[in-house]
Amino acid sequence: TSPNPRHIPLLHQCYQARRKSNYFELAGSIGVGPVWFLFVVISLLTRNNIKIMPFPNSIRLIFAVALVSFITSPSNAALEVIGSGYGRTGTDTLREALNELGYKTYHMREIMKGQLLSDIKVWHDQIENDCSDVEALRDLFERGGWTAALDFPTVMCYESLMIAFPQAKIIHTERKSSEQWWNSASNSIMIIASLFPFNVLHAVIPFLKIRKAMLNSMWSKVLGGKNITISDDDFPLGYKEEFIAAYEANNARVRKVVPRKRLLIQDHSKGWTD
């Protein structure tokens, strides 16, 4: 069930900001900046009462729209919500809820659906370099017009994204227990690329080959820098204790580094009323 944003103060703030910006986003989607959008609206509303331009209404409107189209361009979107929870903690449920509230939500599902090769390359580089290129991260989300971001690989760089987008709120998803998270993750996102026919596809399709390299770097980083590959015979079962420790450490670090006023802890098992 999707949330009623009024039940969650932090999400309600995001929701209200999203509602207020919808008019300007509509203008931006057709190449009209907020100032010129207001100008056109005022021109239409005032009509002959206030002579903004000394021409008939039809000529005035045509001139205004032409001027707007010539001078302005859409502004880049800004990330408003950042997910800090590992995959398999309800990130896809949250993605659907945020999309229903009007966000354009970035998720591993979107990377796969859109075959976002350039994004995969950015993430691979960022993970290898401790998410040090804040500008590259900002450009990735602004270029794509994303207003919310969740799941792997986003969670690997959530602290850098907090710097890149200082007004963004952080939503942290987690499972009822670490064991529950492990049972879910180890039977899905950790193994799917190594199962037939996906293992063959990851070996021959360029996009998936680079994605596999990113996954190797990502899981290695999660495990503290160990040099592992998803093709290893003992992956992931041989690393159960270390994965659970990393999951718990991430949950603890989020609570430590994210200011309380920017943070919402969300456990879907408890519903949306907090």
C-alpha positions as CSV (number, residue, x, y, z in Angstrom):
1,T,0.0,0.0,0.0
2,S,1.3,3.4,-0.9
3,P,1.9,5.8,1.9
4,N,-0.3,8.8,2.9
5,P,2.5,11.4,3.1
6,R,0.8,13.2,5.9
7,H,1.5,10.2,8.2
8,I,5.2,10.8,7.9
9,P,6.5,14.3,8.6
10,L,9.7,14.1,6.7
11,L,8.1,12.5,3.6
12,H,5.3,15.1,3.9
13,Q,7.8,17.9,3.6
14,C,9.1,16.3,0.4
15,Y,5.5,15.9,-0.8
16,Q,4.6,19.5,-0.2
17,A,7.8,20.7,-1.9
18,R,6.9,18.5,-4.9
19,R,3.4,19.9,-5.1
20,K,4.6,23.5,-5.1
21,S,7.2,22.7,-7.8
22,N,4.8,20.9,-10.2
23,Y,3.7,24.1,-12.0
24,F,7.3,25.1,-12.7
25,E,8.2,21.5,-13.7
26,L,5.3,21.6,-16.2
27,A,6.7,24.8,-17.6
28,G,10.2,23.4,-17.7
29,S,9.1,20.3,-19.5
30,I,8.1,22.5,-22.5
31,G,11.2,24.7,-22.3
32,V,9.8,27.5,-20.3
33,G,11.6,28.8,-17.2
34,P,9.7,29.8,-14.1
35,V,10.0,33.6,-14.6
36,W,8.8,33.5,-18.2
37,F,6.1,31.0,-17.4
38,L,4.7,33.4,-14.8
39,F,5.0,36.2,-17.4
40,V,2.9,34.3,-19.9
41,V,0.3,33.4,-17.2
42,I,0.0,37.0,-16.0
43,S,-0.3,38.2,-19.6
44,L,-3.2,35.8,-20.2
45,L,-4.9,36.6,-16.9
46,T,-4.7,40.4,-17.2
47,R,-5.6,40.5,-20.8
48,N,-6.7,44.0,-21.7
49,N,-6.9,45.2,-18.1
50,I,-3.2,45.8,-17.9
51,K,-1.4,46.5,-21.2
52,I,1.8,44.4,-20.7
53,M,2.3,44.7,-24.5
54,P,0.5,47.3,-26.7
55,F,-0.8,44.6,-29.1
56,P,-4.0,42.5,-29.4
57,N,-4.2,39.5,-27.1
58,S,-3.4,36.9,-29.8
59,I,-0.3,38.8,-31.1
60,R,0.8,39.4,-27.5
61,L,0.6,35.7,-26.7
62,I,2.4,34.6,-29.8
63,F,5.2,37.1,-29.1
64,A,5.5,35.9,-25.5
65,V,5.7,32.3,-26.3
66,A,8.2,32.9,-29.1
67,L,10.4,35.0,-26.8
68,V,10.2,32.3,-24.1
69,S,11.1,29.5,-26.4
70,F,14.1,31.5,-27.8
71,I,15.6,32.7,-24.5
72,T,14.9,29.9,-22.0
73,S,15.8,26.3,-21.5
74,P,14.7,23.7,-18.8
75,S,16.5,23.8,-15.5
76,N,18.3,20.7,-14.3
77,A,16.4,18.6,-11.7
78,A,17.8,18.3,-8.2
79,L,17.8,15.2,-6.2
80,E,15.3,15.6,-3.3
81,V,15.3,12.1,-1.7
82,I,18.3,9.8,-1.2
83,G,18.0,6.2,-0.1
84,S,20.7,4.9,2.2
85,G,19.3,1.4,2.8
86,Y,20.8,-1.7,1.1
87,G,18.9,-3.4,-1.7
88,R,16.3,-6.0,-0.5
89,T,15.1,-3.7,2.3
90,G,12.0,-2.6,0.5
91,T,13.7,-0.2,-1.9
92,D,11.4,-1.1,-4.8
93,T,8.3,-0.6,-2.7
94,L,9.6,2.8,-1.8
95,R,10.4,3.5,-5.4
96,E,6.8,2.9,-6.4
97,A,5.5,5.0,-3.5
98,L,7.8,8.0,-4.4
99,N,6.9,7.7,-8.1
100,E,3.2,7.9,-7.1
101,L,4.0,11.1,-5.2
102,G,5.5,12.6,-8.4
103,Y,9.2,11.8,-8.1
104,K,11.3,10.4,-10.8
105,T,13.1,7.7,-8.9
106,Y,16.5,6.1,-9.7
107,H,16.9,2.4,-8.9
108,M,18.8,-0.6,-10.2
109,R,15.6,-1.5,-11.9
110,E,15.8,1.7,-13.9
111,I,19.4,1.1,-14.8
112,M,18.5,-2.3,-16.2
113,K,15.4,-1.2,-18.0
114,G,17.1,1.8,-19.7
115,Q,20.4,-0.1,-20.3
116,L,22.1,3.0,-18.8
117,L,25.7,2.1,-19.9
118,S,27.2,5.5,-19.1
119,D,25.7,5.3,-15.6
120,I,27.2,1.9,-15.0
121,K,30.6,3.3,-16.0
122,V,30.2,6.2,-13.6
123,W,29.2,3.9,-10.7
124,H,32.1,1.5,-11.4
125,D,34.6,4.4,-11.3
126,Q,32.9,6.0,-8.2
127,I,32.9,2.7,-6.3
128,E,36.6,2.1,-7.1
129,N,37.5,5.6,-5.9
130,D,35.4,5.9,-2.8
131,C,32.7,8.1,-4.4
132,S,35.2,11.0,-4.4
133,D,34.0,12.7,-7.6
134,V,31.0,14.6,-6.2
135,E,30.6,16.6,-9.4
136,A,30.3,13.5,-11.5
137,L,27.6,12.1,-9.2
138,R,25.7,15.4,-9.3
139,D,25.9,15.4,-13.1
140,L,24.6,11.8,-13.3
141,F,21.4,12.7,-11.5
142,E,20.9,16.2,-13.0
143,R,21.5,14.9,-16.5
144,G,18.9,12.2,-16.1
145,G,16.3,14.5,-14.4
146,W,16.1,12.1,-11.4
147,T,14.6,13.6,-8.2
148,A,14.9,10.5,-5.9
149,A,17.5,7.7,-5.8
150,L,17.4,4.4,-4.0
151,D,19.0,0.9,-3.9
152,F,22.4,-0.3,-5.1
153,P,24.5,1.2,-6.4
154,T,23.2,4.6,-5.1
155,V,23.6,3.5,-1.5
156,M,27.3,3.0,-2.0
157,C,27.7,6.8,-2.4
158,Y,24.9,8.2,-0.2
159,E,27.3,10.3,1.9
160,S,28.8,12.0,-1.2
161,L,25.2,12.6,-2.5
162,M,24.4,14.3,0.7
163,I,27.1,16.8,-0.1
164,A,26.1,17.1,-3.7
165,F,22.5,17.8,-2.8
166,P,22.5,19.4,0.6
167,Q,18.7,20.0,0.6
168,A,17.8,16.3,0.0
169,K,16.2,14.2,2.6
170,I,17.5,10.7,3.5
171,I,15.2,7.7,3.7
172,H,16.8,4.7,5.2
173,T,15.1,1.3,4.7
174,E,15.9,-1.8,6.7
175,R,14.5,-5.2,7.4
176,K,13.2,-6.5,10.7
177,S,16.3,-8.5,11.3
178,S,19.8,-8.9,9.7
179,E,19.1,-12.6,9.1
180,Q,15.9,-11.7,7.2
181,W,17.9,-9.3,4.9
182,W,20.6,-11.9,4.3
183,N,18.0,-14.6,3.4
184,S,16.5,-12.2,0.8
185,A,19.6,-10.7,-0.7
186,S,21.6,-14.0,-0.9
187,N,18.8,-15.6,-2.9
188,S,18.2,-12.8,-5.3
189,I,20.5,-9.8,-6.1
190,M,23.7,-11.5,-5.0
191,I,23.3,-14.5,-7.2
192,I,21.1,-13.7,-10.2
193,A,24.0,-12.6,-12.5
194,S,25.8,-15.9,-11.9
195,L,22.8,-18.1,-12.8
196,F,22.1,-19.5,-16.3
197,P,21.3,-17.8,-18.7
198,F,22.3,-14.5,-17.0
199,N,25.9,-15.7,-16.5
200,V,26.2,-16.2,-20.2
201,L,24.6,-12.9,-21.1
202,H,26.9,-11.1,-18.6
203,A,29.9,-12.6,-20.5
204,V,28.9,-11.5,-24.0
205,I,26.7,-8.4,-23.9
206,P,28.7,-5.2,-23.5
207,F,26.3,-3.5,-21.1
208,L,26.1,-6.6,-18.9
209,K,29.9,-7.2,-19.0
210,I,30.5,-3.7,-17.6
211,R,27.7,-4.2,-15.1
212,K,29.3,-7.4,-13.9
213,A,32.6,-5.5,-13.3
214,M,30.7,-2.9,-11.3
215,L,29.0,-5.6,-9.2
216,N,32.4,-7.2,-8.5
217,S,33.7,-3.8,-7.3
218,M,30.5,-3.1,-5.4
219,W,30.4,-6.4,-3.4
220,S,34.1,-6.2,-2.8
221,K,33.7,-2.7,-1.4
222,V,30.7,-3.8,0.8
223,L,33.0,-6.5,2.2
224,G,35.7,-4.0,3.1
225,G,37.8,-4.1,0.0
226,K,38.1,-7.9,-0.5
227,N,38.9,-8.8,-4.1
228,I,36.0,-11.0,-5.0
229,T,33.9,-11.8,-8.1
230,I,30.3,-12.9,-8.3
231,S,31.6,-15.9,-10.2
232,D,33.5,-17.3,-7.2
233,D,32.3,-20.7,-6.1
234,D,31.8,-19.5,-2.5
235,F,30.0,-16.3,-3.4
236,P,27.9,-15.2,-1.6
237,L,27.4,-18.0,0.9
238,G,31.0,-18.1,2.0
239,Y,30.7,-14.5,3.1
240,K,27.5,-14.6,5.1
241,E,28.9,-13.3,8.4
242,E,30.8,-10.5,6.7
243,F,27.8,-9.4,4.6
244,I,25.6,-9.3,7.7
245,A,28.3,-7.3,9.6
246,A,28.4,-4.9,6.6
247,Y,24.6,-4.5,6.6
248,E,24.5,-3.8,10.3
249,A,27.4,-1.4,10.0
250,N,25.7,0.6,7.3
251,N,22.5,0.8,9.4
252,A,24.5,2.1,12.3
253,R,26.5,4.6,10.2
254,V,23.4,6.1,8.7
255,R,22.1,6.9,12.2
256,K,25.5,8.4,13.1
257,V,26.3,10.6,10.1
258,V,22.8,11.8,8.8
259,P,21.4,14.7,10.8
260,R,18.1,13.8,12.4
261,K,16.1,16.5,10.7
262,R,17.1,15.0,7.3
263,L,16.5,11.4,8.2
264,L,13.5,9.0,8.0
265,I,14.1,5.4,9.2
266,Q,11.6,3.2,7.3
267,D,10.8,-0.4,8.2
268,H,8.0,-1.5,5.8
269,S,6.9,-4.3,8.1
270,K,5.7,-1.6,10.5
271,G,3.6,0.2,7.8
272,W,3.7,3.8,6.8
273,T,2.4,5.4,10.0
274,D,5.3,6.5,12.1
